Amino acid sequence: MDSDVWYVIITIIAALLSGFLGYYGSNQVHKYDKTYKKKEKAIDLSKEFMQIISSGGFDITHINSQVLQELSLDKKLNVIDDVGYIHFDSTECNQYFSQQEINKFHTFKSLTNVKFMKMLSRNNIINNIELNEIYYIVSKLDEKKSLTEVLKEERWNEGKSEDDKIPSSEVYSYLIQIHNDFMMNENYTLNKLEWISMHFVNGIADEEVIYQSNHQLFLSAVKSVYIPLASRNRENHDKFYQNLITMFNTWNSRKQQKIQEEKEKSQSVRDTITEVQSLK
């Protein structure tokens, strides 16, 4: 075989090898870039998650947790930690809570419940100095009476001159405002959690990057809105917040698995210690 033929063969092999290495290198760079972007997106979503938990001056998770504790329903809710998959629908909700308990939860969060309105007022961030006096008035309202009764009495005006009196209409307007804000922020929080979960469930962001730092808070936040979320979903129908439900179950399952692994490790250590002591 003459030198010209060898030259052609070597040239072809070199071109093929160059093309392969170029494709391989480009593919690796693309994979790295894609992985990096997923991690970067996860970090951005983590920051957004931390912001929405206390959006609009309300810590939705904290308030709903307070309501559950007030009604002695919080311990009942802990049972879902050990369940394999949580469906978040009304049928499942009725397995954990009686209809009376579910109704109590929803009724407690009504505008007419003085105890709940005081709870909201305590958690509301007051940026307006003019509202400070109304905030103080609400903190002193009698929880044993209905909102209509306490507003009608206007006891906060006792001993005040006509110019200094605060009409009950102003107090009522403030209560309506914070109640509307809470309900809107609860829906906003659920919608944003669904939006964040969508990125992780569909592989747009790498959920493993933020699992360790965010899973406890995320799981607590979703658990706190279990009743309102499950009440919206009927069994065997298209569900609201499907990505949020998937994300919750993924992280809850991982958490329970890690807890079980830790228990097994601890038991193994105890067994080893017992075995060593028995040999002495």
Backbone as JSON, one array per atom type, in Angstrom:
{
  "sequence": "MDSDVWYVIITIIAALLSGFLGYYGSNQVHKYDKTYKKKEKAIDLSKEFMQIISSGGFDITHINSQVLQELSLDKKLNVIDDVGYIHFDSTECNQYFSQQEINKFHTFKSLTNVKFMKMLSRNNIINNIELNEIYYIVSKLDEKKSLTEVLKEERWNEGKSEDDKIPSSEVYSYLIQIHNDFMMNENYTLNKLEWISMHFVNGIADEEVIYQSNHQLFLSAVKSVYIPLASRNRENHDKFYQNLITMFNTWNSRKQQKIQEEKEKSQSVRDTITEVQSLK",
  "N": [[0.86, -1.18, 0.0], [0.69, 2.11, -1.01], [2.17, 5.31, -0.01], [0.37, 7.41, -0.38], [-2.17, 6.31, -0.11], [-2.1, 5.48, 2.56], [-1.9, 7.96, 3.71], [-4.4, 9.08, 3.13], [-6.04, 7.35, 4.56], [-5.16, 7.75, 7.21], [-5.78, 10.44, 7.44], [-8.57, 10.36, 7.29], [-9.16, 8.83, 9.56], [-8.17, 10.53, 11.55], [-9.86, 12.71, 11.2], [-12.32, 11.57, 11.86], [-11.77, 10.85, 14.51], [-11.28, 13.36, 15.59], [-13.75, 14.53, 15.2], [-15.32, 12.88, 16.84], [-14.17, 13.32, 19.37], [-14.69, 16.02, 19.58], [-17.48, 16.04, 19.58], [-17.95, 14.5, 21.88], [-16.72, 16.08, 23.84], [-18.23, 18.41, 23.6], [-20.72, 17.41, 24.33], [-20.25, 16.67, 27.0], [-19.73, 19.16, 28.12], [-22.21, 20.3, 27.71], [-23.79, 18.67, 29.37], [-22.64, 19.25, 31.85], [-23.19, 21.97, 31.99], [-25.97, 21.9, 32.0], [-26.46, 20.49, 34.37], [-25.32, 22.27, 36.2], [-27.0, 24.47, 35.86], [-29.4, 23.41, 36.78], [-28.8, 23.05, 39.48], [-28.3, 25.68, 40.19], [-30.79, 26.79, 39.71], [-32.26, 25.45, 41.64], [-31.23, 26.54, 44.01], [-32.07, 29.19, 43.73], [-34.84, 28.8, 43.86], [-35.03, 27.86, 46.43], [-34.44, 30.14, 47.93], [-36.64, 31.65, 47.22], [-38.66, 30.13, 48.31], [-38.21, 30.43, 51.06], [-38.91, 33.06, 51.31], [-41.66, 33.17, 50.67], [-42.93, 31.8, 52.7], [-43.42, 33.53, 54.8], [-44.99, 35.45, 53.58], [-46.44, 38.63, 52.8], [-46.61, 39.56, 55.43], [-47.67, 37.6, 57.02], [-47.05, 34.54, 58.65], [-47.91, 31.83, 57.34], [-47.69, 29.08, 57.81], [-47.08, 28.99, 60.56], [-49.39, 30.17, 61.7], [-51.49, 28.44, 60.9], [-50.59, 26.15, 62.16], [-50.85, 26.94, 64.8], [-53.63, 27.1, 64.96], [-54.33, 24.4, 64.62], [-53.16, 23.34, 66.95], [-54.62, 24.71, 68.89], [-57.1, 23.53, 68.57], [-56.52, 21.01, 69.26], [-55.71, 19.21, 67.27], [-53.31, 18.8, 66.15], [-51.64, 16.63, 66.93], [-53.0, 14.49, 65.87], [-52.57, 14.91, 63.22], [-49.94, 14.24, 62.91], [-49.79, 11.59, 62.29], [-49.62, 11.18, 59.59], [-46.99, 11.19, 58.93], [-45.97, 8.65, 59.0], [-47.27, 7.3, 57.04], [-47.34, 5.64, 53.91], [-48.02, 6.88, 51.38], [-49.44, 10.02, 50.86], [-52.57, 11.19, 49.98], [-53.97, 13.56, 50.01], [-56.78, 14.22, 49.79], [-60.39, 14.62, 50.16], [-61.63, 12.27, 51.04], [-59.58, 10.8, 52.25], [-58.91, 12.65, 54.22], [-61.14, 12.52, 55.86], [-60.67, 10.12, 57.05], [-58.73, 10.58, 58.9], [-59.69, 12.7, 60.4], [-62.73, 13.62, 62.05], [-65.88, 14.7, 60.63], [-66.89, 16.72, 62.1], [-64.62, 17.76, 63.37], [-63.22, 18.72, 61.16], [-64.97, 20.69, 60.27], [-64.86, 22.36, 62.5], [-62.24, 23.29, 62.31], [-62.33, 24.87, 59.95], [-64.34, 26.7, 60.69], [-63.2, 27.93, 62.89], [-61.36, 29.63, 61.73], [-62.74, 31.83, 60.88], [-63.96, 35.18, 60.27], [-65.6, 36.07, 62.31], [-64.71, 34.89, 64.63], [-63.31, 35.82, 67.52], [-61.0, 34.99, 68.89], [-59.39, 33.88, 66.85], [-59.04, 36.14, 65.23], [-57.58, 37.77, 66.91], [-55.3, 36.26, 67.0], [-54.42, 36.46, 64.34], [-53.95, 39.22, 64.27], [-51.85, 39.47, 66.08], [-49.85, 38.22, 64.66], [-49.62, 39.75, 62.47], [-47.68, 42.02, 60.59], [-47.09, 45.17, 61.64], [-46.88, 48.04, 59.92], [-47.84, 50.52, 59.81], [-48.03, 53.28, 61.74], [-50.35, 54.5, 62.66], [-52.08, 52.43, 63.01], [-51.35, 51.15, 65.28], [-52.71, 51.65, 67.71], [-55.19, 50.53, 67.22], [-54.38, 47.92, 66.86], [-53.6, 47.38, 69.51], [-56.1, 47.58, 70.75], [-57.48, 45.39, 69.63], [-55.98, 43.31, 70.72], [-56.94, 43.27, 73.28], [-59.55, 42.44, 73.2], [-62.46, 40.59, 74.22], [-62.34, 37.19, 74.2], [-64.31, 35.39, 74.74], [-66.67, 36.32, 73.84], [-68.81, 37.13, 71.03], [-67.76, 38.61, 67.9], [-69.44, 40.66, 67.1], [-70.63, 41.4, 69.52], [-68.43, 42.37, 71.07], [-67.55, 44.51, 69.55], [-69.73, 46.15, 69.61], [-69.8, 46.98, 72.23], [-67.64, 48.71, 72.63], [-65.64, 49.17, 74.62], [-63.06, 50.07, 74.74], [-63.2, 52.76, 74.44], [-63.98, 53.87, 76.79], [-63.93, 56.47, 79.15], [-62.65, 58.2, 77.48], [-62.31, 61.26, 75.58], [-64.58, 62.72, 73.16], [-63.15, 63.37, 70.88], [-60.97, 61.67, 70.97], [-61.94, 59.13, 70.77], [-62.17, 55.92, 69.22], [-63.98, 54.7, 66.62], [-66.01, 51.73, 66.35], [-66.25, 50.89, 63.77], [-63.81, 51.41, 62.52], [-62.13, 49.6, 63.77], [-63.35, 47.25, 62.97], [-62.98, 47.4, 60.2], [-60.22, 47.13, 60.06], [-59.96, 44.48, 60.99], [-61.34, 43.07, 58.99], [-59.64, 43.59, 56.88], [-57.16, 42.33, 57.62], [-58.03, 39.73, 57.8], [-58.86, 39.15, 55.19], [-56.39, 39.48, 53.97], [-54.98, 37.36, 55.1], [-56.39, 35.08, 54.11], [-55.99, 35.41, 51.37], [-53.2, 35.26, 51.27], [-52.79, 32.68, 52.15], [-53.8, 31.17, 50.01], [-52.07, 32.16, 48.07], [-49.61, 31.24, 49.04], [-49.94, 28.44, 48.81], [-50.22, 28.22, 46.02], [-47.73, 29.18, 45.16], [-46.03, 27.31, 46.33], [-46.83, 25.08, 44.9], [-45.97, 25.87, 42.37], [-43.18, 26.03, 42.76], [-42.69, 23.35, 43.43], [-43.34, 22.13, 41.02], [-41.12, 22.65, 39.39], [-39.16, 21.03, 40.54], [-40.3, 18.45, 40.48], [-40.54, 17.98, 37.75], [-37.92, 17.96, 36.92], [-36.63, 20.32, 36.29], [-35.22, 21.72, 38.11], [-32.77, 20.76, 40.56], [-33.77, 18.89, 43.11], [-32.42, 17.57, 45.14], [-30.33, 19.14, 45.88], [-31.23, 21.07, 47.68], [-32.56, 19.64, 49.57], [-31.6, 18.8, 52.17], [-31.41, 21.2, 53.64], [-33.92, 22.35, 53.45], [-36.06, 20.53, 53.7], [-37.37, 19.92, 56.17], [-38.74, 22.28, 56.91], [-40.33, 22.63, 54.65], [-41.96, 20.3, 54.64], [-43.31, 20.66, 57.06], [-44.69, 23.01, 56.49], [-46.47, 22.19, 54.47], [-47.9, 20.2, 55.81], [-49.23, 21.77, 57.68], [-51.22, 22.94, 56.21], [-52.8, 20.87, 55.52], [-55.56, 20.15, 55.98], [-57.17, 22.32, 54.72], [-56.15, 21.98, 52.13], [-56.66, 19.25, 51.46], [-59.41, 19.3, 51.66], [-60.22, 20.52, 49.37], [-59.85, 18.71, 47.38], [-61.37, 16.1, 45.69], [-61.82, 12.54, 45.81], [-60.53, 10.5, 43.17], [-60.73, 12.47, 41.24], [-59.5, 15.15, 39.16], [-56.83, 16.63, 40.75], [-56.11, 19.49, 42.8], [-52.96, 21.14, 43.12], [-51.12, 19.05, 42.44], [-48.38, 18.67, 41.88], [-47.23, 19.65, 44.2], [-48.19, 17.8, 46.04], [-46.91, 15.47, 45.11], [-44.25, 16.21, 45.51], [-44.2, 16.55, 48.3], [-44.66, 13.88, 49.16], [-42.4, 12.61, 48.1], [-40.24, 13.79, 49.5], [-41.05, 13.32, 52.14], [-41.08, 10.55, 52.25], [-38.37, 10.04, 51.84], [-37.31, 11.22, 54.1], [-38.42, 9.59, 56.15], [-37.22, 7.19, 55.45], [-34.51, 7.75, 55.95], [-34.64, 8.16, 58.68], [-35.32, 5.6, 59.5], [-33.03, 4.24, 58.69], [-31.14, 5.39, 60.38], [-32.09, 4.46, 62.82], [-31.65, 1.74, 62.52], [-28.86, 1.71, 62.32], [-28.17, 2.65, 64.87], [-29.24, 0.6, 66.42], [-27.65, -1.47, 65.55], [-25.16, -0.69, 66.53], [-25.69, -0.78, 69.27], [-26.17, -3.52, 69.55], [-23.66, -4.53, 68.9], [-22.09, -3.5, 71.0], [-23.28, -4.82, 73.15], [-22.65, -7.45, 72.48], [-19.84, -7.41, 72.61], [-19.5, -6.82, 75.31], [-20.51, -9.15, 76.42], [-18.54, -10.95, 75.9], [-16.57, -10.43, 77.65]],
  "CA": [[0.0, 0.0, 0.0], [1.61, 3.25, -1.13], [2.07, 6.34, 1.01], [-0.81, 8.26, -0.61], [-3.34, 5.61, 0.47], [-1.97, 5.6, 4.01], [-2.17, 9.36, 4.08], [-5.85, 9.26, 3.07], [-6.63, 6.58, 5.68], [-4.83, 8.46, 8.45], [-6.55, 11.7, 7.44], [-9.98, 10.03, 7.6], [-9.22, 8.43, 10.97], [-7.95, 11.73, 12.34], [-11.08, 13.52, 11.11], [-13.35, 10.88, 12.65], [-11.41, 10.96, 15.91], [-11.48, 14.75, 15.97], [-15.19, 14.75, 15.29], [-15.83, 12.17, 18.02], [-13.73, 14.04, 20.57], [-15.41, 17.3, 19.62], [-18.87, 15.75, 19.99], [-17.92, 14.05, 23.28], [-16.42, 17.24, 24.67], [-19.4, 19.31, 23.58], [-21.78, 16.75, 25.1], [-19.9, 16.76, 28.41], [-19.92, 20.55, 28.51], [-23.66, 20.52, 27.77], [-24.27, 18.0, 30.57], [-22.18, 20.02, 33.0], [-23.94, 23.23, 31.99], [-27.34, 21.57, 32.38], [-26.42, 20.15, 35.8], [-25.05, 23.5, 36.93], [-28.2, 25.3, 35.81], [-30.39, 22.79, 37.66], [-28.41, 23.35, 40.86], [-28.48, 27.12, 40.36], [-32.24, 27.0, 39.78], [-32.7, 24.92, 42.94], [-30.84, 27.52, 45.02], [-32.97, 30.33, 43.56], [-36.16, 28.4, 44.36], [-34.92, 27.76, 47.89], [-34.56, 31.5, 48.43], [-38.03, 32.09, 47.04], [-39.46, 29.37, 49.28], [-38.04, 31.05, 52.37], [-39.62, 34.34, 51.29], [-43.13, 33.05, 50.61], [-43.46, 31.25, 53.95], [-43.92, 34.64, 55.61], [-45.4, 36.48, 52.63], [-47.51, 39.56, 53.16], [-46.68, 39.85, 56.86], [-48.21, 36.46, 57.74], [-46.4, 33.24, 58.59], [-49.07, 30.94, 57.13], [-47.41, 27.81, 58.49], [-47.18, 29.19, 62.01], [-50.78, 30.44, 62.09], [-52.26, 27.19, 60.76], [-50.13, 25.24, 63.22], [-51.48, 27.43, 66.03], [-55.04, 26.7, 64.92], [-54.36, 22.95, 64.87], [-52.87, 23.14, 68.37], [-55.76, 25.25, 69.65], [-58.2, 22.58, 68.45], [-55.97, 19.69, 69.63], [-55.7, 18.37, 66.07], [-51.93, 18.7, 65.66], [-51.1, 15.29, 67.14], [-53.68, 13.61, 64.92], [-51.97, 15.14, 61.91], [-48.6, 13.63, 62.87], [-49.88, 10.21, 61.82], [-49.3, 11.1, 58.15], [-45.55, 11.01, 58.77], [-45.65, 7.23, 58.85], [-48.07, 6.72, 55.95], [-46.52, 5.51, 52.7], [-48.34, 7.92, 50.39], [-50.54, 10.88, 51.29], [-53.34, 11.56, 48.79], [-54.48, 14.93, 50.16], [-58.14, 14.39, 49.29], [-61.4, 14.7, 51.22], [-61.89, 10.93, 51.57], [-58.47, 10.5, 53.16], [-59.02, 13.59, 55.34], [-62.18, 12.0, 56.74], [-60.14, 8.97, 57.78], [-57.92, 11.09, 60.0], [-60.47, 13.64, 61.21], [-64.18, 13.54, 61.91], [-66.42, 15.85, 59.92], [-67.04, 17.78, 63.11], [-63.3, 18.36, 63.56], [-62.91, 19.48, 59.94], [-65.82, 21.9, 60.32], [-64.31, 23.22, 63.56], [-61.03, 23.92, 61.77], [-62.73, 25.92, 59.02], [-65.11, 27.71, 61.42], [-62.29, 28.67, 63.77], [-60.64, 30.63, 60.94], [-63.7, 32.8, 60.35], [-63.84, 36.57, 60.7], [-66.4, 36.28, 63.52], [-64.05, 34.28, 65.79], [-62.43, 36.83, 68.13], [-59.71, 34.37, 69.21], [-58.6, 33.78, 65.62], [-58.69, 37.48, 64.77], [-56.49, 38.22, 67.78], [-54.15, 35.5, 66.54], [-53.97, 37.11, 63.11], [-53.45, 40.55, 64.59], [-50.54, 39.3, 66.71], [-48.89, 37.79, 63.64], [-49.57, 40.73, 61.38], [-46.6, 42.99, 60.73], [-47.64, 46.52, 61.63], [-45.98, 49.04, 59.34], [-48.52, 51.8, 59.88], [-48.08, 53.73, 63.14], [-51.73, 54.84, 62.99], [-52.81, 51.2, 63.34], [-50.86, 50.59, 66.53], [-53.74, 51.72, 68.75], [-56.2, 49.51, 66.88], [-53.71, 46.65, 67.18], [-53.69, 47.23, 70.96], [-57.52, 47.36, 71.06], [-57.79, 44.01, 69.26], [-55.31, 42.41, 71.67], [-57.68, 43.28, 74.54], [-60.93, 42.0, 72.99], [-62.88, 39.43, 75.01], [-62.44, 36.02, 73.32], [-65.5, 34.6, 75.09], [-67.84, 36.95, 73.22], [-68.77, 37.21, 69.57], [-67.18, 39.86, 67.38], [-70.51, 41.67, 67.11], [-70.8, 41.87, 70.9], [-67.29, 43.17, 71.57], [-67.49, 45.77, 68.8], [-70.87, 46.97, 70.04], [-69.53, 47.54, 73.57], [-66.65, 49.8, 72.49], [-65.08, 49.43, 75.94], [-61.78, 50.77, 74.62], [-63.45, 54.2, 74.43], [-64.41, 54.33, 78.12], [-63.1, 57.51, 79.76], [-62.0, 59.04, 76.46], [-63.1, 62.37, 75.04], [-65.16, 62.41, 71.85], [-62.11, 63.51, 69.85], [-60.01, 60.57, 71.06], [-62.61, 57.84, 70.61], [-61.99, 55.18, 67.95], [-65.24, 54.0, 66.34], [-65.9, 50.29, 66.11], [-66.14, 50.69, 62.32], [-62.38, 51.38, 62.17], [-61.61, 48.33, 64.26], [-63.92, 46.22, 62.1], [-62.3, 47.52, 58.9], [-58.89, 46.55, 60.24], [-60.12, 43.03, 61.09], [-61.69, 42.59, 57.65], [-58.44, 43.7, 56.05], [-56.17, 41.31, 57.93], [-58.61, 38.42, 57.49], [-58.75, 39.0, 53.73], [-54.97, 39.3, 53.66], [-54.58, 36.01, 55.48], [-56.97, 34.12, 53.18], [-55.3, 35.58, 50.09], [-51.83, 34.78, 51.42], [-52.83, 31.22, 52.25], [-53.92, 30.69, 48.63], [-50.84, 32.54, 47.38], [-48.57, 30.33, 49.49], [-50.19, 27.14, 48.18], [-49.95, 28.33, 44.58], [-46.29, 29.31, 44.97], [-45.44, 26.01, 46.66], [-47.11, 24.23, 43.74], [-45.1, 26.34, 41.29], [-41.82, 25.6, 43.1], [-42.66, 21.88, 43.34], [-43.39, 21.77, 39.6], [-39.76, 22.69, 38.87], [-38.43, 19.87, 41.05], [-40.95, 17.21, 40.02], [-40.29, 17.83, 36.31], [-36.5, 17.93, 36.64], [-36.1, 21.62, 35.86], [-34.27, 22.07, 39.18], [-32.3, 19.59, 41.29], [-34.32, 18.98, 44.47], [-31.49, 17.01, 46.11], [-29.41, 20.21, 46.29], [-31.77, 21.82, 48.82], [-33.32, 18.76, 50.46], [-31.11, 18.79, 53.54], [-31.63, 22.47, 54.33], [-35.29, 22.84, 53.35], [-37.14, 19.54, 53.75], [-38.14, 19.99, 57.42], [-39.64, 23.43, 56.83], [-41.28, 22.37, 53.57], [-42.92, 19.28, 55.1], [-44.13, 21.3, 58.1], [-45.57, 23.98, 55.84], [-47.53, 21.46, 53.76], [-48.73, 19.55, 56.83], [-50.07, 22.78, 58.35], [-52.38, 23.26, 55.34], [-53.37, 19.6, 55.06], [-57.03, 20.16, 55.96], [-57.7, 23.13, 53.63], [-55.75, 21.43, 50.83], [-57.39, 18.01, 51.23], [-60.84, 19.61, 51.54], [-60.48, 20.97, 47.99], [-59.67, 17.61, 46.44], [-62.25, 14.94, 45.81], [-61.18, 11.3, 45.37], [-60.7, 10.1, 41.76], [-60.93, 13.64, 40.37], [-58.28, 15.92, 38.96], [-56.53, 17.27, 42.03], [-55.35, 20.72, 42.89], [-51.64, 21.06, 43.73], [-50.6, 17.71, 42.24], [-46.91, 18.69, 42.01], [-46.96, 19.85, 45.63], [-48.46, 16.5, 46.69], [-45.82, 14.57, 44.71], [-43.03, 16.68, 46.18], [-44.33, 16.22, 49.72], [-44.49, 12.44, 49.35], [-41.01, 12.27, 47.79], [-39.38, 14.21, 50.61], [-41.49, 12.66, 53.38], [-40.61, 9.17, 52.15], [-36.91, 10.07, 52.03], [-37.07, 11.52, 55.52], [-38.73, 8.39, 56.93], [-36.2, 6.19, 55.13], [-33.3, 8.12, 56.66], [-34.9, 7.92, 60.1], [-35.24, 4.15, 59.68], [-31.61, 3.86, 58.56], [-30.47, 5.82, 61.61], [-32.52, 3.54, 63.88], [-30.96, 0.47, 62.3], [-27.45, 1.91, 62.68], [-28.11, 2.75, 66.33], [-29.48, -0.73, 66.95], [-26.46, -2.28, 65.24], [-24.12, -0.28, 67.48], [-26.07, -1.33, 70.6], [-25.97, -4.98, 69.48], [-22.21, -4.77, 68.92], [-21.64, -3.23, 72.36], [-23.78, -5.93, 73.98], [-21.87, -8.66, 72.12], [-18.49, -7.24, 73.13], [-19.57, -6.94, 76.77], [-20.78, -10.53, 76.79], [-17.3, -11.71, 75.72], [-15.62, -10.11, 78.73]],
  "C": [[0.9, 1.24, 0.0], [1.28, 4.32, -0.09], [0.83, 7.22, 0.85], [-2.06, 7.64, 0.01], [-3.31, 5.71, 1.99], [-2.3, 7.02, 4.5], [-3.67, 9.63, 4.13], [-6.52, 8.58, 4.27], [-6.41, 7.31, 7.01], [-5.62, 9.75, 8.58], [-8.0, 11.45, 7.83], [-10.13, 9.67, 9.07], [-9.08, 9.64, 11.89], [-9.21, 12.6, 12.36], [-12.2, 12.92, 11.96], [-13.07, 11.04, 14.14], [-11.63, 12.39, 16.42], [-12.95, 15.07, 16.14], [-15.78, 14.11, 16.53], [-15.47, 12.92, 19.3], [-14.44, 15.38, 20.71], [-16.83, 17.11, 20.11], [-18.91, 15.37, 21.47], [-17.68, 15.23, 24.22], [-17.59, 18.19, 24.76], [-20.53, 18.74, 24.42], [-21.52, 16.85, 26.59], [-20.11, 18.18, 28.93], [-21.41, 20.86, 28.66], [-24.24, 19.9, 29.04], [-23.88, 18.78, 31.82], [-22.98, 21.32, 33.13], [-25.37, 23.0, 32.46], [-27.43, 21.26, 33.88], [-26.24, 21.4, 36.65], [-26.3, 24.37, 36.99], [-29.3, 24.74, 36.71], [-30.1, 23.11, 39.12], [-28.64, 24.83, 41.16], [-29.95, 27.45, 40.51], [-32.78, 26.55, 41.14], [-32.4, 25.92, 44.06], [-31.75, 28.75, 44.95], [-34.36, 30.02, 44.12], [-36.16, 28.27, 45.88], [-35.07, 29.13, 48.53], [-36.0, 31.99, 48.34], [-38.95, 31.39, 48.03], [-39.39, 30.03, 50.65], [-38.8, 32.38, 52.45], [-41.13, 34.17, 51.38], [-43.73, 32.5, 51.89], [-44.04, 32.35, 54.84], [-44.37, 35.79, 54.71], [-46.5, 37.37, 53.19], [-47.65, 39.83, 54.64], [-47.23, 38.69, 57.67], [-47.33, 35.24, 57.56], [-47.53, 32.21, 58.55], [-48.89, 29.62, 57.87], [-47.61, 27.93, 59.99], [-48.63, 29.37, 62.45], [-51.63, 29.17, 61.99], [-51.86, 26.17, 61.81], [-50.74, 25.64, 64.56], [-52.94, 27.01, 66.1], [-55.18, 25.22, 65.23], [-54.11, 22.64, 66.34], [-54.03, 23.58, 69.24], [-56.91, 24.26, 69.68], [-57.78, 21.15, 68.8], [-56.01, 18.71, 68.46], [-54.28, 18.12, 65.56], [-51.36, 17.3, 65.81], [-51.74, 14.28, 66.19], [-53.01, 13.7, 63.55], [-50.6, 14.47, 61.78], [-48.61, 12.2, 62.33], [-49.49, 10.09, 60.35], [-47.8, 10.95, 57.91], [-45.2, 9.57, 58.45], [-46.45, 6.53, 57.75], [-47.24, 6.72, 54.67], [-46.75, 6.61, 51.68], [-49.55, 8.7, 50.86], [-51.25, 11.42, 50.06], [-53.85, 13.0, 48.83], [-55.84, 15.1, 49.47], [-59.14, 14.28, 50.44], [-61.69, 13.33, 51.84], [-60.82, 10.54, 52.59], [-58.56, 11.38, 54.41], [-60.05, 13.09, 56.36], [-61.75, 10.75, 57.49], [-59.35, 9.41, 59.0], [-58.7, 11.98, 60.95], [-61.96, 13.4, 61.0], [-64.67, 14.77, 61.17], [-66.59, 17.02, 60.87], [-65.71, 18.51, 63.33], [-62.9, 19.21, 62.35], [-63.7, 20.78, 59.91], [-65.3, 22.89, 61.37], [-63.1, 23.99, 63.06], [-61.4, 25.09, 60.87], [-63.46, 27.06, 59.74], [-64.22, 28.57, 62.3], [-61.62, 29.82, 63.02], [-61.57, 31.68, 60.31], [-63.48, 34.18, 60.96], [-64.55, 36.81, 62.03], [-65.77, 35.7, 64.79], [-63.0, 35.25, 66.36], [-61.05, 36.24, 68.42], [-58.82, 34.28, 67.98], [-58.15, 35.15, 65.13], [-57.58, 38.08, 65.63], [-55.19, 37.52, 67.38], [-53.55, 36.11, 65.28], [-53.33, 38.46, 63.39], [-52.06, 40.47, 65.23], [-49.47, 38.97, 65.68], [-48.75, 38.77, 62.49], [-48.45, 41.74, 61.63], [-47.19, 44.39, 60.59], [-46.6, 47.51, 61.1], [-46.56, 50.45, 59.44], [-48.69, 52.2, 61.35], [-49.51, 54.02, 63.58], [-52.54, 53.61, 63.41], [-52.39, 50.62, 64.69], [-51.91, 50.59, 67.63], [-54.83, 50.69, 68.49], [-55.64, 48.11, 67.18], [-53.82, 46.37, 68.68], [-55.14, 46.92, 71.38], [-57.89, 45.91, 70.79], [-57.19, 43.03, 70.25], [-56.07, 42.3, 72.99], [-59.14, 42.81, 74.39], [-61.23, 40.71, 73.76], [-63.14, 38.24, 74.08], [-63.71, 35.2, 73.58], [-66.77, 35.15, 74.44], [-67.69, 36.95, 71.7], [-68.2, 38.55, 69.14], [-68.21, 40.98, 67.42], [-70.68, 42.28, 68.49], [-69.67, 42.79, 71.34], [-67.17, 44.5, 70.83], [-68.61, 46.72, 69.24], [-70.58, 47.66, 71.38], [-68.6, 48.74, 73.53], [-66.02, 50.17, 73.84], [-63.75, 50.18, 75.89], [-61.94, 52.29, 74.63], [-63.87, 54.76, 75.79], [-63.42, 55.33, 78.7], [-62.41, 58.42, 78.77], [-62.93, 60.17, 76.03], [-63.6, 61.98, 73.66], [-64.11, 62.45, 70.74], [-61.15, 62.32, 69.81], [-60.63, 59.19, 70.82], [-62.35, 57.24, 69.22], [-63.27, 54.4, 67.7], [-65.02, 52.54, 66.02], [-65.76, 49.98, 64.62], [-64.69, 50.62, 61.87], [-61.74, 50.06, 62.59], [-62.08, 47.2, 63.34], [-63.25, 46.23, 60.72], [-60.91, 46.89, 58.94], [-58.97, 45.02, 60.27], [-60.47, 42.41, 59.75], [-60.44, 42.55, 56.77], [-57.45, 42.57, 56.33], [-56.71, 39.9, 57.66], [-58.54, 38.15, 56.0], [-57.31, 38.75, 53.32], [-54.51, 37.88, 53.97], [-55.1, 34.98, 54.47], [-56.28, 34.19, 51.81], [-53.88, 35.03, 50.15], [-51.77, 33.26, 51.57], [-52.93, 30.61, 50.86], [-52.65, 30.98, 47.84], [-49.71, 31.57, 47.75], [-48.72, 28.96, 48.85], [-49.83, 27.16, 46.7], [-48.44, 28.43, 44.31], [-45.56, 28.01, 45.3], [-45.66, 25.01, 45.53], [-46.17, 24.58, 42.59], [-43.65, 25.9, 41.52], [-41.69, 24.08, 42.94], [-42.65, 21.41, 41.9], [-41.99, 21.72, 39.0], [-38.96, 21.46, 39.31], [-38.98, 18.56, 40.5], [-40.63, 16.94, 38.55], [-38.81, 17.95, 35.93], [-35.89, 19.23, 36.14], [-35.06, 22.11, 36.86], [-33.95, 20.8, 39.96], [-32.74, 19.67, 42.76], [-33.36, 18.46, 45.53], [-30.53, 18.07, 46.66], [-29.91, 20.89, 47.56], [-32.53, 20.95, 49.82], [-32.9, 18.91, 51.92], [-31.46, 20.06, 54.31], [-33.09, 22.9, 54.36], [-36.4, 21.82, 53.64], [-37.99, 19.63, 55.02], [-39.17, 21.11, 57.35], [-40.71, 23.22, 55.78], [-42.36, 21.39, 54.03], [-43.85, 19.86, 56.16], [-45.14, 22.26, 57.49], [-46.75, 23.28, 55.17], [-48.46, 20.76, 54.75], [-49.69, 20.55, 57.48], [-51.3, 23.15, 57.53], [-53.03, 21.99, 54.81], [-54.89, 19.66, 54.94], [-57.59, 21.05, 54.85], [-57.35, 22.59, 52.25], [-56.56, 20.18, 50.49], [-58.89, 18.26, 51.02], [-61.21, 20.04, 50.12], [-60.46, 19.83, 46.98], [-60.64, 16.46, 46.72], [-61.54, 13.72, 45.24], [-61.53, 11.02, 43.92], [-61.05, 11.26, 40.84], [-59.58, 14.34, 40.19], [-58.02, 16.76, 40.22], [-55.83, 18.62, 41.84], [-53.99, 20.4, 43.51], [-51.01, 19.66, 43.62], [-49.07, 17.65, 42.39], [-46.5, 18.85, 43.47], [-47.14, 18.53, 46.38], [-47.34, 15.51, 46.38], [-44.53, 14.93, 45.44], [-43.05, 16.33, 47.66], [-44.05, 14.74, 49.96], [-43.06, 11.99, 49.08], [-40.11, 12.59, 48.97], [-39.76, 13.54, 51.92], [-41.01, 11.21, 53.4], [-39.1, 9.09, 52.39], [-36.57, 10.32, 53.49], [-37.31, 10.28, 56.38], [-37.71, 7.28, 56.7], [-34.9, 6.47, 55.89], [-33.45, 7.91, 58.17], [-34.76, 6.43, 60.41], [-33.79, 3.66, 59.61], [-30.84, 4.22, 59.82], [-30.82, 4.9, 62.77], [-31.77, 2.21, 63.76], [-29.48, 0.57, 62.65], [-27.28, 1.93, 64.19], [-28.29, 1.38, 66.97], [-28.28, -1.63, 66.72], [-25.33, -1.97, 66.2], [-24.41, -0.86, 68.86], [-25.84, -2.84, 70.65], [-24.5, -5.33, 69.58], [-21.65, -4.58, 70.32], [-22.04, -4.36, 73.3], [-22.97, -7.19, 73.74], [-20.47, -8.58, 72.7], [-18.48, -7.41, 74.65], [-19.79, -8.37, 77.23], [-19.52, -11.41, 76.69], [-16.3, -11.46, 76.84], [-15.72, -11.1, 79.88]]
}
